Structures are given as C-alpha cells and as structure tokens.
Amino acid sequence: MVSLSCEVNGNSTGWRLKRNTKTEKLSMSGVDSMSNNGSNYVINPIKSSDSGEYWCESESGEHSNTVNITVHGGHVILESPALPVTEGHSVTLRCRYKTTPSDLTADFYKDGSFIRTEITGNMTIPAVNKSDEGLYSCRHPGLGESPESWMSVTGPRSQYKHREEFRS
C-alpha cells in the first residue's frame, strides 16, 4: 500500500493526483486500485505496473514536483537463464505467479518493447542470436509485471578452442 497526498499549505481543494507510467498517463480518479480519502490517495494493492511518475496538478494548471515511484518484488516472476546462452541454442523464458506453479497468459517484452503474448506463459526462442540479448520482462494483465531480467548471448565456440580445452 502507498499513500500520496496533494496539499498546498494544508489545503487540497482543486488539486488532483496525476501519473505517467509506461502504459498510461491519466488522472487518478476512477483508477480501480486507487481510493481518494479527502486529500490522501491510496494505492492498494500496489503492483509493479503502478511504477511511474506522480505529481499533483491544480485546476488552473499549476503542478507540484514529480515523485518517481518504483515497485519491485511483485508476484509475477520471469524465469530466464542465469548464464549466457550460446548463439544457435534454444531458450525458453517462463512467466509465472510467485505462489502458484500454474502457467499464466503473459505478454513478453524486450528492452521495454512488446514482443508477443503467450497463453502458456512460456516464450521459446528456437535459435538465439546476439540481437536477442537484452532486458526481458513479462506482464499478466491482472497480476502485474515481472522485474526486468538481462539475458546474455555469446558466440558459438570454435572447434579449435574446444580441442584446446580437452588437452588441458
């Protein structure tokens, strides 16, 4: 839960909380997870998709300083290789809910750009290459977004180098 307040000299009249996230720029009124209790805005439950810039804006267009909020440790996890993947090999990224072993329908992203939706929660790259290297994340519409995970890709091992390793 996060609580935010829009007050100027103890007065909140005419001020409204605004936000700009990766996916939306909107006034906080009418957002399902946000409730307005007087001058306090409460985001409960808070999800990684709530990460973004928040500020207060008056009816006349004045605005406060921007506050950046980053939410980590959500319930959606992206399972990706911890070690570099060799070019030409297959790799599967798995998006799952932290407390449930079942698969999720998930949107997959690379470097912040949408790749595709997978109904099983598994995205397979049949033959990775260097251009597949980058930051990956996944998002489930109702459960939130995973933290980003870096996937490294290395070039194929040469036969000469492979033979030297056997002599050692």
C-alpha positions in Angstrom: 0.0 0.0 0.0 1.2 3.5 -0.8 -0.5 6.7 0.4 0.0 10.0 -1.5 -1.3 13.4 -0.6 -2.0 16.6 -2.6 -1.9 19.6 -0.2 -0.8 23.2 -0.6 -0.5 25.0 2.8 -2.9 22.5 4.3 -5.5 22.9 1.5 -6.2 20.2 -1.0 -9.1 21.9 -2.8 -8.8 21.9 -6.5 -5.7 19.6 -6.6 -5.7 16.2 -8.3 -3.1 13.5 -8.3 -1.7 12.6 -11.8 0.6 9.9 -13.0 2.6 8.9 -16.0 3.6 5.2 -16.3 5.0 3.1 -19.2 1.4 2.3 -20.3 -0.7 5.3 -19.4 -0.9 9.0 -18.5 -4.1 9.8 -16.6 -5.8 11.4 -13.6 -6.0 9.1 -10.7 -9.8 9.5 -10.3 -11.5 6.3 -11.4 -8.5 4.0 -11.1 -9.6 0.7 -9.5 -6.7 0.2 -7.2 -6.7 3.9 -6.0 -9.1 5.4 -3.5 -9.4 9.0 -2.5 -9.9 9.7 1.1 -10.0 13.5 1.4 -6.6 14.8 0.3 -5.0 11.3 0.6 -4.8 8.9 -2.4 -4.2 5.2 -1.5 -2.9 2.6 -4.0 -3.9 -0.8 -2.5 -2.8 -3.3 -3.6 0.3 -1.8 -5.2 1.7 -3.6 -8.3 4.8 -3.2 -10.4 2.5 -1.6 -13.1 2.0 1.3 -10.6 5.6 2.3 -11.1 5.9 5.7 -12.7 5.9 9.5 -12.1 3.3 11.0 -9.8 2.5 14.7 -9.3 -0.3 17.0 -8.2 -2.0 19.4 -10.5 -4.4 22.2 -9.8 -7.5 23.1 -11.8 -5.6 26.2 -13.0 -2.6 24.1 -14.4 -0.1 24.6 -11.5 1.8 21.4 -10.6 4.0 20.1 -7.9 7.4 18.5 -8.3 7.3 14.9 -9.7 7.9 11.9 -7.5 9.2 8.7 -9.0 7.8 5.5 -7.5 9.3 2.1 -8.5 7.6 -1.0 -7.3 9.7 -4.2 -7.1 9.1 -7.6 -5.7 5.7 -8.3 -7.2 4.1 -11.7 -7.6 5.0 -12.2 -11.2 8.3 -13.8 -11.9 10.2 -14.2 -15.2 12.4 -17.3 -15.2 15.3 -16.7 -17.5 18.8 -18.2 -17.9 21.3 -17.0 -15.3 24.3 -17.9 -17.5 24.9 -16.6 -21.1 23.1 -18.6 -23.8 25.2 -19.7 -26.8 24.1 -18.5 -30.2 22.1 -21.1 -32.1 20.7 -22.8 -29.0 17.1 -22.7 -27.9 16.0 -20.8 -24.8 12.6 -20.7 -23.0 11.6 -17.8 -20.8 8.8 -18.6 -18.3 6.4 -16.1 -16.7 4.8 -17.4 -13.6 2.9 -16.3 -10.5 5.2 -16.4 -7.4 2.9 -18.5 -5.2 1.3 -20.7 -7.9 3.1 -23.2 -10.1 0.5 -22.9 -12.9 1.2 -21.2 -16.2 -0.1 -17.6 -16.9 -1.2 -16.0 -20.1 1.5 -13.3 -20.4 2.8 -10.5 -22.6 6.5 -10.6 -23.1 8.7 -7.6 -23.6 12.3 -7.0 -24.6 14.0 -3.7 -23.8 10.5 -2.3 -23.0 9.0 -3.2 -26.4 6.2 -5.7 -26.7 7.2 -9.0 -28.4 4.2 -11.2 -28.2 1.5 -12.8 -26.0 1.9 -16.5 -24.9 -1.1 -18.3 -23.4 1.1 -20.9 -21.7 3.3 -18.2 -20.1 6.3 -19.7 -21.9 8.2 -17.9 -24.7 10.7 -20.0 -26.7 13.4 -18.6 -28.9 14.4 -21.6 -31.1 17.8 -20.3 -32.1 19.1 -17.3 -30.2 21.5 -14.8 -31.8 23.3 -11.8 -30.5 20.3 -9.5 -31.3 18.2 -11.4 -28.7 20.5 -10.2 -25.9 18.7 -7.6 -23.7 16.3 -6.9 -20.8 13.2 -9.1 -20.8 10.1 -8.9 -18.7 6.6 -10.3 -18.7 3.2 -8.9 -17.7 0.0 -10.5 -16.7 -3.0 -8.1 -17.1 -4.4 -8.8 -13.7 -1.4 -9.7 -11.6 1.2 -7.2 -12.7 4.7 -7.2 -14.3 7.9 -9.0 -13.5 11.1 -7.2 -12.8 13.4 -7.0 -15.9 16.0 -9.7 -16.4 19.1 -9.5 -18.5 19.7 -12.3 -21.0 23.3 -12.6 -22.4 24.1 -14.3 -25.6 27.6 -15.5 -26.5 29.0 -16.5 -29.9 29.4 -20.2 -30.8 32.6 -21.9 -29.5 35.1 -22.6 -32.2 36.4 -26.1 -32.8 40.0 -25.1 -32.1 39.2 -23.7 -28.7 37.1 -26.8 -27.9 40.1 -29.1 -28.7 42.5 -27.0 -26.5 40.2 -27.5 -23.6 40.4 -31.3 -23.9 44.3 -31.2 -23.9 44.4 -29.3 -20.5 
